Amino acid sequence: MAASTAGHARAVPDRCLFCAIAAGDVPATVVLDEADVVAFLDLRPVFKGHTLVVPRAHHETLTDLPGSLLAPLLGAAQRVAGAMVRGLGAQGSFVAMNNVVSQSVPHLHVHVVPRTKGDGLRGFFWPRLKYASDDERESFGALVRDALADS
């Protein structure tokens, strides 16, 4: 499946893109699929394995998110962060979310980016990469998915 992400041009008419991904209507490299949360690889990752964790229900910002979904969302982000280390061999991760400003898809999403010392990431100016192929993207997705399954 092709991954979907913030910052890309593909749109779903009259519907939020991330809602469509969560519903399975738009293909994505899904690494976590739970009742309240779905996580999938960013199409244009900061580093390969960069994952977006989103509430399945549409909520645009953190302040819109009902308290009952806070633990499921952040718990999923926590597990994905651990999977970056176990599955990808990262030394850690960068976890962030934007609220309105710099939020290119108006659906709350948590970025979980694998990190290693000396990886070149400085501040908030993130160069974006591309996967060499769908197969490479899927292999990164499988590593994260498998590490999540083992947790």
PyMOL commands that set and color helices and strands:
alter all, ss='L'
color gray80, all
select helices_A, chain A and resi 17-22+62-64+67-88+134-149
alter helices_A, ss='H'
color red, helices_A
select strands_A, chain A and resi 30-33+37-41+51-55+92-96+110-115
alter strands_A, ss='S'
color yellow, strands_A
deselect
rebuild
show_as cartoon
